[in-house]
Amino acid sequence: MDESAKIAVMIPCHNESAAIAKVIDDFRAQLPSASVYVFDNCCTDDTAKIAKAHGAIVIKEPRQGKGYVVESMFARVHADYYVMVDGDDTYPASKVGELLAPVVSGDADMVVGARLADYGNQSFRPLHVAGNNLVRGLINWIFGSKLTDILSGYRAFNRKVAKTVPVISAGFEVETELTVQMLYYRLRLLEVQVPYGVRPVGSVSKLRTFRDGSRVLWKLFNLFRAFKPLTFFGGIGLSLLILGFIAGLPPVFGFIDSGYTEVRRFPLAILAVGLVLLGAACGFLGVQLHAMNWRLKELHSVITRDDD
């Protein structure tokens, strides 16, 4: 690694006074030249005070939500390479070199610390692993990827990601958004398997299983609709066309049986025509949005090259 390269370790925190000192010290031991930033996201405990005492740069983010913190990170921290890690001491600092190596060498734009291969019995709440697997399966199916962990908060990435990948999520769904944005813009995304530990005594998870899980799924639905409009609207259109043809069979057969003189089941015939028209409209909308997305992706590519 170029010794002049600037590395930033960014730690989002909401009431992590029980763990933040160890997290800062562990990452400073692994990356002595790095700048450590602790983002105080509406903390009501001594997180900020402890972080300052251990040499971290504390930045306040008054909008409650991890997505807002990540947005603030990307906008306010300037470095060559970035490490993002939660402040709850569940991710091992000893693995940060493995996450940074592909980014520094240029083999990846982002490396994710995948947790699902090695974790303790108390590391995840009930249903969290199943929820992660559900989201992972949907994203892998939509984008044809082979990722193993979508929701990890342990990531290393380069300046291109920080300056060109948009973040519009407010809460814990931000990891899903980051992953989808990387896949959509065809940036190089790799995974490194890391052990996932248990929170220390006094550290409480802010994740709410059903509330935040539903937000993640809703975010994925919206991202799928926005980034894959041809697949989304084309699938709806095809389904409506099939239903329209099925609904139209009885009136057509009735018309044939009458000797081509009488249209029977007239309401069903109207429904069939309506479904076919809606299906065609959805398909046309998908084609139009796909063309617009393609042009926007080309523009993003040009802007990224200009920034480099």
N, C-alpha and C positions, 0 to 999 in steps of 0.2 A: 504494500500500500504506500502511496505517496505520503511522506511525512507531513507535507503541507496541506493535505486534504483535511477538511473540517468535518468532524462527525458530531452529530447532535443526538443525544439520548432524550427522548420525550416521554414523560410519564403523566398520563391523565389521572387525576385523583379527586375523589369525593370521600372525605373522612377516612383516610388511610394512615392515621398517626401510629397505629400498631406495627406497620410494616415499612413505611416509607424510608426510614433511616437505613435499614438493611438493604433495600433495593438500590438506593443511591450509592452506598458504599460498595456493594457487590459490582455494580456496573462501572464505577470509577476504578475499581481494581482491575477489571478486564480491559477497560479503555481509558487509560490515564489522561490522554490528551483530549478526550471528548468533552463537550459542554453538556451538562445535565440540566434539563428544563423540567420543572414540575408545574403542571397546570392545575391551579386551585379552582376546582369547579364547585363553588358554593360550599366549601368546607366549613363546618361549624366546630371542628376540633383543632388540635395543634399541628395539623399536617404542614401548613405553610411555614410555621415557626421552626419545626424540626427540619424541614427541607433546607431552609436558609442556613441553619446551624451546621448542616452537613455539606454546605458549599454549592447547593443547587440554585439555579436562577428560577425564581418563582414568578409565574405569570397568572393573573387572575382571569378567569372566564366566567362572567356573571350569568350567562345563559345555561340553565340546568340541562344537561344531556351530553353524552359522550360524543355524539355527532358534532355538536357545536364546538367541543374541545378539539376534535380532529381538524375541523375547518380552521379554527384559530391557530393550531399548530402549523398547518400548511401555509398560512398567510403570514405568520409572525416570526417563524424560525427560518434562518437562512444558513444552509450548510451544503456540503457536497454529498454526504451520505447521512441517512436518518435511521434511527432505531426507535420504534414505538413499542412500549411495554407497559402493562398495567402496574399499578403501585401496590398490589396486594401480595407480592412475593410468592406468586405461584409459578412464575416462569424463571428458569435457571439462567443467571447471567453468564455462566460458564459456556453457554451455547451461542453467545452473541457473535463470536468469531466465525462460527460456521454459517450463521445467517448473513453476515456481512461479506464473506469471501466471494460468493458468486456475484454480488452487486458491485463490489470493487473491481473484480476482474472483467466486468461487462457481460457476463453470461446470463444475468437476470436483471430486470428492473425492480422486482420486489421478491423477497424471500419470506415465506410464512413459516413460523414455528408451529408445526402440526402437532396436536396434543393427544390424539385419540389412540395412539399406539402404546402409550405409557402414561398411565395416570392412576392415582390412588383411589381407594374405595370411597373416600369422602371428598374427592376433588370436584365432582359434579353432583348437582342436585338430581333427584328423580326426574326422569323425562328429558333431561338436558341432552344426553347422548343421543336419544331417539330423535329429538328435535334437530340436532345438528346433522344427523344422518339423513333426515328428510330433506332439509335445505340443501345439503351437499348433493343428494341424488337428483333433485330438481335442477340445480345449476349444471351438474355434469351432463344431464340429459339435454338441457336447452342449448348449452354451448359446446357439447362434445368434448368436455375436459375430463380429467381423471384426478381431481383433487380429493384429499382425504379429510381436510378440516377447513371449513368456510369461516367459522366464527372466532378464530384465534385472534387475540389482541397483541401478539408478539410478532412484529414484522420489521424487516429492514428493507430500505428502498433508496433509490437515488433521487437526484434533484428533479429529473424529468417527471417522476410520479408526483412529487410534492407540488410542482408548478403547473401541471397540465391536467391532472385527474380531478374532476369536480367532485365536491362533497356537499350534498344537500340534505342528508339525513340529520335528525336531531338526537336520536338515542342510540341504543345498543345495536340497532340494525346497520350501523355505519360499516361494520366489518363486512357484512354481506354486500353492501354497496361498493366498497373498495374492491372486493374480489370480482364482482360483475363488471365494474368499470375497466379493470385490468384485462379481463377476457374480451370485452367488447372492443377496446382499442388495440387489441392484439399485442399488448405489452408482455414482456417475458416474465412469467410468474412461476416460481419454483417453491417447493416445500422442503423443509428440513425437520425431521422428527425430533421432538424435544419432550422430555418428561414434564408432566403437569402436576404440580404439587398441591398441597392443602393450605388454605389460608391460616395464618398464625392466629393464636388466641387473641380475641379483641377485634379482629378484622371481620366485617360483616359484608356479605355480598349484596349489591344493590340491584341485581338482576331479579326480575319478577317473571316467573316461568310462563304464565299464560298471557300476561299483558305484553311483555317484551317478545315472546314467541309469536304472538299474533301480529305484532308490528313487523317482525322480520319477514313473515310470510306475505304480509300486505306489501312491504317494500319490494320483495321479490316479484310479486304479481305486477306491480307498477313498472319495475325495471324490465321485465319480460315484455310487457306491452309496448314500452318505449323503445327498447333496443332491438326487439325482434318483431316488428309490426307485421311483416309478411307472414310469419309463422302464426302469430296471434290472431290477426284478423282473417288471414287466409283459412285457418282452422275453423274459426267461427263461420265464415262464409261457406266453406265446404259442408259443414254440418247442416246449415240452413238449406243449402241446395238439396242435400240428400233428403231432409225432412219434407221439403217442398215437392220433390218428385214422388215420395211415398204418399203424401197427401193428395197428389194429383192423379194417382192411379185409379181410385174408384170413379171419379168423374169421367176420366178418359174411357175406361171400360164400359161405364154406363152409356156414354155417348155412342160407342161402337155397337152395343147391344140394341140401342134404339133405332139402329139403321141410319145413324148420323143425322138424326132429325131433332134430338132433344138432349139438352145437357141436364143430367141428373146430379143431385147433391151439389147444388149451386154454391152454398156457403163453403163447402170443402174445396171447391174449385177456386174460389176467391182466396181462401187461406193458402192454397198451393202457389198461386201466382204471387201473393205477397211474400211468402217465404223465399221463393226463387229470386225475386227482385232484391230482397234484403241480403240474401246470400251473395248475389252479384255485386251489390254495393259494398259489402264488407271486403270482398276480394279486391275490388278496385281501390278501396281505401288503403288496404294493406300494401298494394303495389306502389301507390303514391307515396306513402310514408316511408317505405323501404328505399325509394329513390331519393327522398329528402335526407334520410339517415346516411345514405352512401355519400352524398355530397358533403354533408356536415363532417363525416369521418375524413374525407379527403382534405377539407379545410383544416381540421384539427391536426392532421399529419403535416401539412405545410407550416402551420404556426409552430408546431413542435420543432421542426427542422430549423426554422428561423431563430427560435429561442436558443437552440444549441449552438 
